[in-house]
Amino acid sequence: MPTSLRTLLADERFHLRLLAGSGLAQLDAPISWVHSSDFPDPTPWLAAGQVLLTDGDQMRPGTAEADIDAYVARLCDRGILGLGFATGIIHDDVPAALVRSCEARGIPLFDVADRTPFIAIIRAVADVIALDQRERLEWSLDAQRSIALAALRPDGLDAILAELERRLGCWVVLFDSLGDEARSSPDRRMPASLQQRVQDAVGQVLAKGSRAGARLSAADGSVILQTLGTGGSLRGVLALGTPAPLDGAGTDLVTSVIALASIALEQSRALEGARRDLRSGLFELLLEGNVAVAQRTAERLWGELPAEPLTITIAAAADVPESLLTELELMAERRRGAVFFAERDDDVVLVSAAGEGVLPAQLERRSIRSGTSGPIGWTQLGRGLVEARRALASTTQERPSVSFVELAGSGVLGFLAQAGAGDVAARVLEPLTASGRPDVELLLTSAATWLNANGAWDPAAKALGVHRHTLRARLAIVQQLLGLDLDRFADRAELWAALTFADVRAQPEP
């Protein structure tokens, strides 16, 4: 352990006597070095955490008290832990003005009596510092060796984190790429008072999408956060809380653990890829109706498949980054029996139990277009895929997620309208609307009125306020320009659909 001013004062070899600052915390702070100087301003050669020794040549009799106070003020501003003043060389006693100033400004002052050599004090502190550094180096080498051996175990990642907790006496929590807690120690738990702050900070560093770290200050220590994985493909965040800031050896150990944990997580990518291939194979079995075989296989590997009724959510694989595939894998693992995830052709397919959240937050948050089927059973996966694809085809930038239930709720016409039937209707009517005739609106209104009257001439002519022969002549022009035979039901339906989706309504004759 580093030596402190209190330890030095208690060492009988040095004949030290405290004159000011008996109740100050600096007495127990570790001394980084001991320096000696009689300069009026030695601070350019000093650093915080050091102790200064002086013979007092700069404070010979007649020195103004203001100059002595300014000297002490400079030492305080520099962060000096204490001042040792030698007596019996230049001064018989420590100047009273120096004692008053040190007491007032809160810096320990001690008398170095009996011509005690400054070099003896400096060497004693240097020996302690060297011993401490050697012990920390040995500790660091031993800890690094233990971490490396832990990494070779079958449960390498858990063993690494457990060894880190033991060596640093800290708590360690591993968050996955979704920001959820994936691993923590049952013995050393994160304080409840920190959980929300840490969770928020984890979300912030993950949102950056690149390698990042953060540090939080807490009443009972500090918290270090560091992402795992490579930029653009983060695998999670490691959070650890220590009762005191880490020294160099502790920081080096954490850096090693982060590197090894990142390697362990990256190595699991190949396994994840194999799992995804297996999921895709199981999905093909399910599509072919081999539900029992797929169910038994899934139970051995992951657990039960989602219970019916089901919904299928589809997103285009080209829109789904690799990092999101990893998140979906984690979600499928975490919600066994509720979600099944597979890749098929150019689609990413999520099969979930109805009511379990058919549109994952990961898709919505990233504005990835997705379509969801209506409720189905395992033997109806083919129909579910068709419904989900139709819903996906109806998505827009403003409406990135669509459910087939919504489309079906608006009827066939609503589905056609959302599928772009208005553009098709405009193209069907274009030979008439682009003919340049001055009576285009009149012809369209006449056709709509006649169709609304179920093709009855007299009621339609009466509604328009014209003779039925006039109405017949108008409809003849319409069918000639559009290439339709309005005596045929199919052609009447075509014209009705075109007028409906072009929003042409029957209007009374002006």
Secondary structure as GFF3:
##gff-version 3
##sequence-region A 1 510
A	DSSP	alpha_helix	5	10	.	.	.	ID=ss1
A	DSSP	beta_strand	16	20	.	.	.	ID=ss2
A	DSSP	three_ten_helix	25	28	.	.	.	ID=ss3
A	DSSP	beta_strand	33	36	.	.	.	ID=ss4
A	DSSP	three_ten_helix	43	45	.	.	.	ID=ss5
A	DSSP	beta_strand	50	54	.	.	.	ID=ss6
A	DSSP	three_ten_helix	57	59	.	.	.	ID=ss7
A	DSSP	alpha_helix	65	78	.	.	.	ID=ss8
A	DSSP	beta_strand	82	86	.	.	.	ID=ss9
A	DSSP	alpha_helix	96	105	.	.	.	ID=ss10
A	DSSP	beta_strand	109	112	.	.	.	ID=ss11
A	DSSP	alpha_helix	118	151	.	.	.	ID=ss12
A	DSSP	alpha_helix	156	168	.	.	.	ID=ss13
A	DSSP	beta_strand	171	176	.	.	.	ID=ss14
A	DSSP	beta_strand	181	184	.	.	.	ID=ss15
A	DSSP	three_ten_helix	192	194	.	.	.	ID=ss16
A	DSSP	alpha_helix	195	207	.	.	.	ID=ss17
A	DSSP	beta_strand	213	218	.	.	.	ID=ss18
A	DSSP	beta_strand	221	230	.	.	.	ID=ss19
A	DSSP	beta_strand	233	242	.	.	.	ID=ss20
A	DSSP	alpha_helix	248	287	.	.	.	ID=ss21
A	DSSP	alpha_helix	291	301	.	.	.	ID=ss22
A	DSSP	beta_strand	310	316	.	.	.	ID=ss23
A	DSSP	three_ten_helix	317	319	.	.	.	ID=ss24
A	DSSP	alpha_helix	322	334	.	.	.	ID=ss25
A	DSSP	beta_strand	339	344	.	.	.	ID=ss26
A	DSSP	beta_strand	347	353	.	.	.	ID=ss27
A	DSSP	alpha_helix	361	365	.	.	.	ID=ss28
A	DSSP	beta_strand	370	372	.	.	.	ID=ss29
A	DSSP	three_ten_helix	378	380	.	.	.	ID=ss30
A	DSSP	alpha_helix	381	393	.	.	.	ID=ss31
A	DSSP	beta_strand	401	403	.	.	.	ID=ss32
A	DSSP	alpha_helix	404	409	.	.	.	ID=ss33
A	DSSP	alpha_helix	411	418	.	.	.	ID=ss34
A	DSSP	alpha_helix	421	433	.	.	.	ID=ss35
A	DSSP	alpha_helix	440	452	.	.	.	ID=ss36
A	DSSP	alpha_helix	457	464	.	.	.	ID=ss37
A	DSSP	alpha_helix	468	482	.	.	.	ID=ss38
A	DSSP	alpha_helix	489	501	.	.	.	ID=ss39
###
